[in-house]
């Protein structure tokens, strides 16, 4: 008979092996899972609109198609805006590098003078540093083929996401019945509640975040534009969109503004403008927008939000960080609705113990 210690060791080993294999599967299957997961979340977002159209006697297939087209057009418009702004930055990159070079030298001298670091530890061979807009060591034909291949891959996964959205909306009754058939009939009502709550929390989170991003983009654009930052539209859009990545996104957005703002010009007034803009925007986001626009729609503890974002990045990169929060929110809803797994839901939750059953 197996002792308690050996049983614990066996179960722990099985759990570790299972998690390792699951992680490997998620990484290997990301080409399939990233578009599908994105499609599931976006389908939940536009589900109320699709249901509204169907209530007005619009055929479900047509309603699903219209909602998919709306999402596609919005995504294409956003990509076009971003691509034009990135093109402007690319055109100005040579001038930006020339301006930044002496400032980076000043930073290097400051580090050498005020830290124990040696010149050898911070110097890098320039040939090992990839330079934006210049040729790499690979032949031009291979470089063009790699770029063309990456563009085709992106377009394929981009369009595939919207194909998934259409089918998920159009055949949602079939998928729902499939989930219900996986459980005994006496559990069907509970399963329906879990599906409804998961859909609702995703919708509320995405709608709130979309509105928050739009407001932040306006705040950043006004502040950075008045401060005199070049390419302030693209920087504002990127900083606002990056806010969807918990905690880390705001830091990255501030770093981008500093790089293309203060570092390239060196003007103190511009530095003050950037700091004031992001300070005011973060204050408004944290104390006004988050509580009233997003609110307590995602009942997750900040520690597990950060952990989920880091784990998502290690598995699926930037898309993993973006998808991590709604996926974890859905997972937490499931945990809280299953009595045997409720302790794990309590662990992930951000509410105090007194509010939990």
KARANOR-V819527 format. One record per helix or strand of 3 or more residues. SS is the DSSP state (h for helix, s for strand). FROM is the first residue (numbers start at 1). TO is the last residue. If there is no record, write none. Layout:
((SS	FROM	TO) (SS	FROM	TO))
//
This chain:
((h	4	28) (h	30	55) (h	60	114) (h	119	122) (h	126	128) (h	140	170) (h	172	181) (h	185	227) (h	232	242) (h	248	265) (h	268	294) (h	302	337) (h	339	348) (h	353	355))
//
